[in-house]
Amino acid sequence: MSEGGIPSELPKGWARIRLGDILARIEAGKSYKCEPRPASAEEWGVIKVSAMTWGDFDEDENKAVPAGFPFNPDYEIRSGDILLSRANTAAYVGASVLVRKCRPRLLLSDKSLRLVPVEGVDRDWLAYLISSPVIRSQISERATGTKDSMRNISQGALAELECLLPPLEEQRRIVAALEEQMSRLDAAEDNAAEARRKLLAYKASRELEIVPSPEAGTAEQTLPEGWRMVCLSDISYSSGYGTSTKCSYDGSGSPVLRIPNIQGGSIDTTDLKYALDAELDLNTYKVRAGDLLVVRTNGSRDLIGRVAVSHEDSDYAFASYLIRFRLKTEDASPDWVAKVLSTRPWRRIIEAAAASTAGQYNLNLKNLGSLPIPLPSLQQQHSLTAALGEIDESVRRLANAVDDASLKGDVLRRSLLAEAFAGRLVPQDPTDEPADALLDRIRAEREAAGATKSLRRSPRRTPAQRKRTPDTAPVPDAPPPPPADTSALATATQPTLDLEIPS
């Protein structure tokens, strides 16, 4: 049996079910026209898809509802809610979380769902189940949408997901065992995060020993003897934007370097696109040895200003998302300049200079050309570049070891969840009430509720009766209409999938 698969042999007291069998209802959120900024504590907000990752809920990931905009307060998120991301990327579609704490006045969006379990199902157990491999793999298979776009999982598809139900008391034992083990893994991940922070601090400290801060040379500070501070434009004999020609993976023209090709200070050609126009002359944009390429636009502030140096002449053109500087190599080493621009003080300058437009951060030739560059002698530039490279390699090696440990922790988490929901994490207790008894009660309650509903329904009318009865006539037992000044949205019924166990 593969990880996350459903065992063919049932553990003692367990039952084979569909997820909908143990849900009272699935409540869908609603679409709102929101302001892009987060809501203040006094305002109503709507959660974004980024609010829910696997097991984590970030209430700050929200957008403000405009003042005076009507809405239904039944959509408000509360502590104890089990939320699920209905529409998201392939990695996060179906991401679920049990909300432990939530600020008031925060609403479900149309890309989120609230799962309400029936009585006799432990909420913590259900939240762990949704994040387990057995459910995640089925969500991945049943989600609609293309691989590279937003993926969607419907309420109906969720209700049909297959899983196993243990007795209630065993659900609680599973939760206790999982939380004990998960707390240890959480502590290990916290240690890994602290190790990463220390590595970054160490790297920044060592870099400051080699590269004078950007303020050096001002009245407050002086440069080391023989150094000078210049602007990037002062040591460049040429600079400019790349080509804006359309490209694709199967284009027949010249290869064109894009943002993904700028990696770790070097040019990575494993993900190339090609110009669609095979006749287009891109010689002006061909990258030569010593060219410094800088990312000028990106949706992430962290990636804006990322640099790479070409160490050979090439047939690669470069795209308009990049800016190229050709340096006066008798004064400045391109590798030295690239290392300087990658240190933390210069990253702060670059990120501060990046203007944000429609969610994109942008730099221009003026921004980049005015960046201060500390220059020692050319010989010192080469030796200090080598020293910075050794620091980078040392930190990268240690960071890889930390990442490997984190990856093993993730594998162990999945393994624990797979064992838990296959009935192998805790022993079965023959004195537990079997899951079949719980399902029988759920079925009886739903049948009783259905009978009550049928008694309340209006008798079927003949066509003649319907013709005599005005459309506006009240239906027996129907609730009174809302007051005339009540907004239609504020009185709307929450979209809900009612679930029943098939007989």
N, C-alpha and C positions, 0 to 999 in steps of 0.2 A: 504493500500500500504506500503510495507517495505521501510526502508531507502534506498535511491538511486534508487528506482524503477521508471519506466517511467509512468506518469499518463495516464489513459485511455482517459480523457477529455483534449483536447488541450486548453491552454491559448489563449486568443484572439490575433490573428495575428501571432501565432506560426505555425510551420510546423513539421511534423514527418519525420525524415531523417535517412540516414546512414552516418557515419562519412566521408566516401569517397565522398559524395555529395558536401561537402564544402572544399575539399582539391584539390588544383591544381595538386599536386603530392606528393608522399612519396619517399624520397631519402635515399638510403641505403649507409652506410659507407663501408669501405674496410678493408681487413685483411692485416696487415704489420708484417714483422719480426722485432721486436723492441728490443732495449736494455732495461733491467729492470729498469734502473734509470730514474728519471724525466728529461724532456728536459729543457735546460737552455733557457733564454729569446731569445737567438740568434738562437736556434735550432728549427727544426720542431718536434712536438710531436703528439702522438695519444692518445685520451682520453681512460681511462679504464672504466669498468662498474661502478666502485665506484665513478666516476665523477658526476653521476646523481642519486640523490635521489628525493623524491617527493617534487618538488618546489625548490630544491637547486642544484646549479651547482658549482663544485669545479674544477677549471682549473688546480690546482696543481696535481690532480689525473690523471697523464698521463705518457706515456713511450716515450723515445726518439727514433726518426727515425735515423738509422745509417747514418753518413755523406756519401753523394753521392748516397744514395738509391733513385731510381726514384719514383715519386708519382704524382697524379693528384691534382693540387691546387684547383680544384673545390670542393674538399672535405673539404676545410678550414671552420671552424666554425666562425660565425660572430655574433655580437650583433643583437638581434632581432630574432635569430633562435629559433624555437620550437623543442627541441630535446626529444627523447624518447628512453628508454633503451629496446632494442628488446630482449636481452638475459640476464637474471639475475636470482637471487634467487626468490623464490615464493613471498617474501615480496616486491621485487623491480622490478620484470618484469613489463614493461609498465610505469615505473617511468618517469615522464616528467618534463620539465623545460623550461621556457622562458628565454633565455640567455640575461641578462641585460648588461653584460660586459664580454669581453673575450680577452685575450692576443692574439696577432698575432701568426700565424704559429702553429695552433692547429687543428688537423684533426679528422674527424669522424672515428670511428672504425667500423668493421663489426658487432659489437654488438649494434650499435646505429642507429637511424633513424632521419631524419630531415623532419618535417611536414610543408608543404608550403600551407597556406590557399588561397582560391580564394579571389578576390577583393569583398569587402562587408562583410567580416568576420573579426571581431576585433581579433587581435593576443592575447591580454591579455585575452579576453573572451575564446578563444579556449584553451589557456594554462590552465585556470581554469577548463574548461570542461573536459580535459583529466585527471585531477587529482581528479575529482568528483567521488562520490560513484557509480553513474550510469555507468560510463566508467570503473572504477577500477574493479567493480564486474564482468563485462563482460570480461575484459582482463584476470582476474583470471580463469574464466570458460573456456576460449578458448585457453589459453596458453598450449603448448604441453610440454612433458617431464615429468619425474617422480616427485613426490612430494618433494623428498629429493635432487634432482639434479638441474642443471641449467634448467630454464624454458624459453620457446621461444614463442613470439607472431609474427606471420607473417604479412607482409604488407597487404595481402589479407584479413586476419582476422580482422586487424585494420579497413580497409575500410568498413567492414560489420557491425561494431558496431552501435547499434541503439541509437538515442538520439533525442532531440527536438531542433529546431532552432528558436530563437526569432528574431524580426526585429533588424536591425543594431543599431538603436538608443537605443533600450532596452538592447542590448548587452553591450553598453557603460554604461548605468545606472547600470546594474548588476555589471560590473567591479568596478565602483566607490563605490557602496555599499559594495562589498566584500572587497575592499582594505581598506575601513574605519574600518570595523570590524576586518579584519585580522591584521591590524596594532596594534589594541588594544591587540589581542591575542599574537602577536609577542612581544609586550612590557611585557605582563605577563610572557611569556616564558623566556625572558631576565632576569626578576626579579627572576624567579625560578632558572635559571642557576647561577645567582649571589648568591642566597641563598645556593645552593649546594657548591659553592666555599668557602663561609664563613664557612659552616659546616666542610668542609675538613680542612680549616685553623685552626678552633677551635680545631678539633680533634688532629691535629698535634701539636698544642701548648700545649694541655693538656698532650699528650703523652710525650713530651720533659720534662715536669715537673716531670715525673715519671721514665722515662728510660733515662739514660745518653746517649749522642750521641756516635756513634761508634768510634769517635776519643778520647773518654775519656780514661785516663790512659796513654796517650802519654806525651811528654815533655811539650806540650802546655796546657794540661788539666789534672785534677786529678779526681779520682773517689770519690764518697761519702765514708765516713769512713765505713769500714767493707765490702766494695764491692771489687770485683776483675773482671778482664776481661780475659776470656778464649776463646779458639776456640771451635766450636761445636764438633769437633772430640775429644777434650780433655774430654768432659763430656759424650761421647758415648762409650758404650762397644761393640756396633755392628752397622754396617751400610751396606747397599747393595741395588742393583737394584731388581726390581720385576720380575715376570715370563713373558716370551714372548710367552707363549702358545696362540693359536688362540681361540677366544671367540665369542659367539653370544648370542642373547637373548633367543634362544631355545636350547642352549647347555645343555648337560646332566651331565657335570662335576661340579666342585666346583665353587661357585660365585667368581668373580674377580673384585676388586675395580679398577676403572680407573679415569682419570682426572675429568669427570663430578661428581664423587662421593666425591670430595674434595671441600667442600662448607663452607664458613664462619667459618673456624677453626675447623669444625667438619666433620664427615663422614656421607654422605647422601646416603642411600641405595635405593632410589626410582627409580634409573635408573641402574639396575644391568645387567651385562652380565655373561655368564657362560662358563667354559672351554668346548671345543668340545670333548676332550678326557676324558671320564668318569673314565678311569683307571689311569689317571695321578696322581701321588702323589705330592700334593702341600703343604704338611705340613710345609715345610721350609719357605714358603711364607705367612703362616697364620698370621693374624694381632692379636696382643695381647694388653692387657691393657697397656697404657703408650707409645705405639708406636707413633712416630712422622713421618708422611708421607708428602713428599714434591714433588710438581710437578716439574719435571726436564726438560720437553720439551713441547713446545706449539707454535702455530703460532702467538700468541699475547704476546708481551713483558710484558703487564700488568698482565698476568696470570701466567707467569713463576715464580716459587718459592712459589706458593700458598701452604699453610700448613694446616694440620688437625691432631688432636690428637684422638686416640682411647681410650675410657674410660672403655672398657671391652674386655675380650678375645672373639674372634669370629672365625667363620669358613670361613671368607673371606680371600682369597689370595689377593695380590696386583700386578698390572701389571708393566711392564718394563718402562712405562712412569713416574713411581714414584720411589722415593728413600726413604728407611726407615731408621730412626735413632732410636736406643734403648738407652735410656739415663741412666746414673748412678743416679737413683732417690734419692740416699742419698745426692747428690750434687745439682741436678737441677730438677725443676718441669717441665715436658713436656708442661704444659699449659703456664707457664711463658715464656719458649723458643719460643713457637708458637706465643704468643702475641708480643714478641720482634721482631721476624722476620716479623711481619705484620705491624710494624710501618713505617712511611715514610722514615726515614734515612736508615733503613735496606732494604726497598724496592729499594732505589736508588743503594745500593751496589749490591743487587742481580741482578737488571736489567743491571747494568754496567758489571757484570761478565758473563752474558749470551752471548754465542757466537751464531751468526746467520749463519745457513747453509741451503741453498735452501728454504728460507722463514720460517724456523723453528728456534726458540731460544732454546738453550740447556745449561743445567748445568750438572756438573759431581760431583762425590763424593769429589774430591779435592776442587772444587769451594765452595761447601756447607760446607765441613768439616773445611775450613779455616775461616768461618764467625765468627766474634767476638761476644761473648755473655757476657753481663754484669751480674754478679751474686752477689746479696746480700745474706743474710742468707736465709735458706729454709723457715723460718717463714715469712720473708719479701716478698719472692717471692709469697707466697700464698696470702698475703694481697694486694700486688700491682697488682697481676693478677686480683683480684676481682675489684680493682679500675679501671683498664683498661677495664674490662668487663662492668662496669657501664657507662663509657664514650662511649663505642661502642653502648650500648643499647640506650643511650640518643640520639646520633647522628643518629642511625638507625630509631628511632621513628620520629624525625624531618624530616629526608630525606624521609620517607614514606609519611608524610603529604605533602611535596613539590611534590613528584611524583604523589600523588592523584590529586593535583591541576593541574598538567600538563596533566594528563589523561583526566580530565574534559575539559581542553582546546582543546585536540585532538577531543573529542566527539563533542564539539561545532563547531569546524572547519568542520567536516564531515556533521553536521546538516545544517550549513550555505550553504555549497556547494549543498547538496541535495535540499534545498529549492530554491536556485538560479536557478538550472537547471530543476526544475519542474514548474517554473513560479510563485513562491510564495514569492520571496524576495523583488521585487519592483513591483509597479502597472503597468499595461499595459496602453499605451497611444493610443487612437483610431486614432490619427493623424499620427502615425508611419506607414511607408510603410510596409505592411505585408511581412513575410518571403517568402510566395509563389511567390511574385513578384521578389525577389532576385533569387530564384531558377529558375524561368523562364528565367531570363537574363543569368544565368550560363549555362543553357541548350542550349540556343540559341548560345552563344559564342562557346560552345563546338561543336555544330553541324556545325557552320561556320568553325571552325578550322578543323573539320574532312573533310568537303567538299574541303577545300583548300589542305589538304594532298592528297585527292584522285586525284585532278587535277595534282599533281606533280608526281604521281606514273607512272612508266614505263608501257606501254601497255603490256598486256599478250602476250608472244611469243609462237608460235607453237613449237612442238618438233623439226621440221626441222630448224626453225630459231635458236633455242638454240644450235643445233648441229653445225650450221655454225658460231656461234659467240664464239670467244675464251672466256674462263673463266676470262681472265684478261681484257676484254674490259670494258671501263668505262660505268657506268650506267648513263643515262640522268639525269641531275640535281643533281648528286651525288657530294659531296665535294671532292676536290682534295686529293690524298693520302698524308700522312705526309712525310716530308723529311726523307731520309734514316737514318739520325743520330738521329731521334727522338725516344725516348723510347716508347715501346708499352703501358706501364703503364701510362706514362705521357700524352698520347693522348686518353686514354680509356674513353668511355662514362660512366657517372655516372649511376649506377644501379637505375632505377626509375620505380615506379608503376604509370602509367598514369590512371587517374580516370575519369569516365563518369557517368552521371546520366542516369539510364535506362528510356527509353521513355514509 
